[in-house]
Amino acid sequence: MPEGDTLFNAAARLRPVLAGHRLTRFEAPRLRGRPPAVGTAIEGVEAHGKNLLVHFAGGLTLRTHLRMSGSWHIYREGERWQKPAHLARAVVGADSGWLAVCFQAPVVETYRRGGGEPDALAGLGPDLCRAVPVDAVLAQVLERSRRFAGQATTLGEALLDQRIAAGIGNVYKSEACFAARLHPGTSMALVGDADRARVWRLAAEQLQANLGRARRATYGGGLAVYGRAGRPCPRCGTSIARTRHGDQARTSYWCPRCQPLPETS
């Protein structure tokens, strides 16, 4: 699933070709909600957590959530697309001469601003890509972690819970836990407020450090543990471990030596 930095960067690419222009084409074969009318002004493009929002004049907003398969592409009008047209879930054309095409997104809907956000947006915690300074939202993140993460919830599951803080996926979950020297399988009952603040702060700093970058880096010019199962830990040389945990069996990577699982006895 694309993470918060991916959506932030996608919004940054779409913004100059859509925002401030008028809509010349709109197609969304599986749209939930009303389509914007051709000729409507496009007021802005932004990311909110893992959602990409296109705002139109009159209060209408297009929301897409890419989940595992979706992606946004930009093309000149008439340019050949890199993916088949039948995979397009939203096509937004502007009088700038550009098309923004969203492929394979499972969530494509419109809603009226001011009439109450969709539950998927209203329930989100602070967006860590936009939390500057990070310390300004940490008290809220800690409070939400106590509200939404039960004692038996693992730290890895809590970091992925967008109700606590928005933007973290499997990559930054694993990388932030490594940076904090915390095992992602640690029960939240064993993670105190100081460690909670530290790991969410690190995740936010890593997300923000990668905004606008084509290649993610969190440690020494690359990633420390994510996708490196069986390879040596960059700190101690121990083989990186991988497992799936939680109800959704999400993948985590960690160093068994640098990030030991706490004893519960």
Secondary structure, DSSP 8 states (H G I E B T S, - for coil): ---HHHHHHHHHHHHHHHTTSBEEEEE-TT-BS----TT-BEEEEEEETTEEEEEETTSEEEEEE-TTT-EEEEEETT---SS-GGGEEEEEEETTSEEEEEES-SEEEEEETTS---HHHHT---BTTT-SSTHHHHHHHHHHHHHHS-TTSBHHHHHH-TTTSBS--HHHHHHHHHHHT--TT-BGGG--HHHHHHHHHHHHHHHHHTTT-SS--SBTTB-SSTT-TTSB-TTT--B-EEEEETTTTEEEEE-TTTS------
